C-alpha cells in the first residue's frame, strides 16, 4: 500500500530560489532555466514597458535604480535568496560606478545578495584569471564601445570585437549568425570571448565554439546564472562550458 493510500502524504521537496529582474522586452526566460539544477527556481519580474529600441538611451532607462529596486522588492517578498539584474547593457551603460550603484540599490531594496549581468561577467573573468578578451555583441557600435570601456575599468582589455548593429528583436538572431559573430570577434591576444546581451540565445553554442576556438566563451546569460547559483553554493548545469568548472563554493569577489 502506498503512503498516499495509508493517508500519509510525502513532504514537498525543499527548493531554493533566485529572484530575477529583467527588462520588459526579455524573451529568453527559458534559456535561463537551462543552467538551473532541478531544485532551484527562478522568480522573475519585468521592468515597466516604454516604447523604444535598444540604444544607449534604452539601456539608461532600464538601468534606473528606482526601477530595478522596485523589481527587487517584488521578488524578495517571497523566498528569493539572491536577486539577479539580468540585463547586460543596463548594468554597464553607466560604467563601473553605475554597476556598483545598482548592486547597492538592490541590496537596499531587500535582496540578501545581489548581482548584475555585467558584474557577473567581470566575476567570471576574474574567476578564470582572464584580463584580455574579445567582445561579441548584437548591439549598435555606441553601445558595444561602452561595454569595452566598462570592462577596462575592471582591468580587462579588449583585444578584438564584432557587433551586429541591431537595436531591436535581438532574440530572433539565429545560432548561425551568433556563431559567426563570435568567430569574427576573436583575436589571437584574446584569452576568452565575452558575448553580451541577455536577449541573445547562446546556450547550445558555448561548448562547440570553445572546442573550435580553444578558449572560454563567456555569455551574458551563462555568467548571470553561474554567479547567481554560486551565491547559493550551487553549480550551474552545462556540459563542456569552461566557466562552469569554477567551484561553486569559491570565495566571492567584492565588485
N, C-alpha and C positions, 0 to 999 in steps of 0.2 A: 504494500500500500504506500502510495506517495505521501510526502509530508502534507501536500495540499489536501489529499483525501482524509488525512487524520486531523485536519483543522489546524495544522502547524504550518504557517506560511514562512518562506525564507525571507531574510532581510535583504533589502536592496543593497547592491554592492556600493561601497564608498567611491565617490567620484571627486575629482579635482576640477577646478575651473579657472580659465583665464578670461578676463574681460578684454574686449577689443573695440576700439573706436576707429571707424573707417570713414572716409569721405562719402558723401551721398551717392557718388557715381561708381562705387566699388562693385565689381561684377564677379570677383573671384573668391567669394567666401568658401566655395567648395575646395579650391586649391589649398587654402589654409588648413583645412581639416586633414589633408593627406599626410601632413607631418605629425599629426597627433597620435599619441598612444590611445588605445581604445577606452581607457578610463579617465580621459581628460576631455572636458567640454569647452567650447567657446561660447561666451555670452557677448553677442555682437550688437552694437548700436551705430547709427549713422549721424553725421553732421547734417544740419539743415540744408535743404536744396537752395541753390541760387543758379541763375541762368548765365553760364559762362563756359568757355572751353579751357583746356589745360594749358595755362600760361603762367608766367611768374605771378601775375595778379591773382589767378586762381589759387595758386599754392599759398599765397599770403592770406587769402580769405579763409581757407580751410585750416590754417595754422593758428588762427586767433586763440589765445589761451583760454578766453572765456567760453568759446565754442567747444574746445576739446575738454575743458573742465566739466562742462555740463554733461557731455557724453560719459565721462568718468563717473560722475555721480549716479548716472542711471544704471551702470553695470556693477558698481560697488554696493548698491543697495542689496545685492544678493551675495553669492558665495565666491565671487572672483577673488583669487589670492594675489593677483598682479594684473595690471592693465597695460595693454599694448596700444600705442597710437600707430596704426598700420597705414601710414602714408609717407612715402619717401620724400617727395618734393615738399610737402608741408612741414617736414621736420628738418630739411636742410636749407630752405629758402632764406631763412634769417641767420644762417651761419651757425657756428658753434654756440654762440651765446643764445640764439633763439632755440636751438635744440635743448639746451640745458634749462632754459626758462620753461619749456613745455614739460619737461620731467618734473620740475619743481611744482608747477601748476597742477599736474596730475596727482602728485603726492598730496598737495594741499587740499585737493578736491576729495580725497578719501582713499586713494589707492595705497595699499600697503607697500607695493613695489611698482615701478613704472618703467617702461622702455618705449622709445620711438623706433621707427624703422631705420632711420639714418643712424641713430645711436647704436642700434643692433648691428648694423653693417660695420661701424667702427669697432665695436666689441669683437665681432667675428675676425676682423683683420688683425686685431691685437692678439687674439687667442691663437691665431695661426702664425704669428710673427711676421706679418707682411707689411711692407712700407712702400712698395711700388706696384701700382695697379693700372690696368686698362679699364675704361668705363664704357659700358654699352647702355644706351638709353633709348626710349621711344620718343623722347621729348624734342621740343624746339632747341635750337642751339643756345639760346639765352638761358634756359632752364638747365641744360646739361652743363654749361660752364659753372653755374652756381654749385652743382654737385662737386665738381673738381675743386672749387675754392673751399667748400666745406671740408672735404677730406684733407686738404692741405693744412687746414687749421689743426688737425689732429696728427700732423706729421706724415701723412700719406701723400706721395707724389703721383701724378698722373703720367703714365708712360705712353698711353695711346687712348684714343676714344673714337666712338662712332655713334651717330644718332639718326633716328628715323624722321625727325622733324614733325611728329604728329602732335595735334592739340585736342584730339577727341577720339572716342571709340577705340582706345588702346587695347582693350580686352579682345578685339577682333583680330589682332596681329597673329599670324599663323606661327606654328613652331618652326617652319622652314625659314620664314623671314627673320625670326629671332635668332635662330642658329647662325644664319649668315651675318647678321648684325654683330654677334659675339665674335665670330671669326674676323670680321673686318676691324674690330676694335683692338684685337690682340697686337702686342708688340713684344719683341724679344726681351726687353727690360722688365716687362710686367711679370710679377710673381703670382698674380691672380687677376681675375676679371670680375669686376663688380657690375651686376646687371640691375638697373634701377627700375622702379615703378611697381607698386603692388597690384596694378591692373594689367601687368604684362605676364601672361602664362609662361612658366618656366620649369615646372616640377620634373617633367619627363626628359628635359634637355640636359640637366645638370650632369648626371653620370656619364652619358656618352660623350659630351663635349669635354669633360675633364679628361677622359681617356684619350680623346683625339688631340687636345691641345697640351696635355701634360701639366696642367696647373689647376688650382682650385677655381671653381665658378661660384661666386657668392651672389645670390639673388635676393631681391628685396623681401619677398615673402618667406623664403627659406631662412634668412637671417632673423627676421621678426619672430617666427615661430621657434627657432632654435633658442633665441635669447629669452623668450617668454617661458619656455619649458625648462630652461636652465634655472630660472628662478623658482621653479617647483622641484628642482633636483631631478629632473626627468630628461631622458634623451628623446630627440625627435626621430620619427620614422623616415627612412630613406636609405636605400642601398647605394653604396659607392659614391657618396657625397662627402667630400673631404671635411667640410665643416662639422658634420655630424659625428666625427670621430673624437671631437674635443670632449673630455669627461664632463658629465652633467654637474658634478659637484666641484668643479674647478673654481678657484676664488674669483668672484665677480669684480670687475674693474669699477672705479668711480669715474664716470664720464662727465 
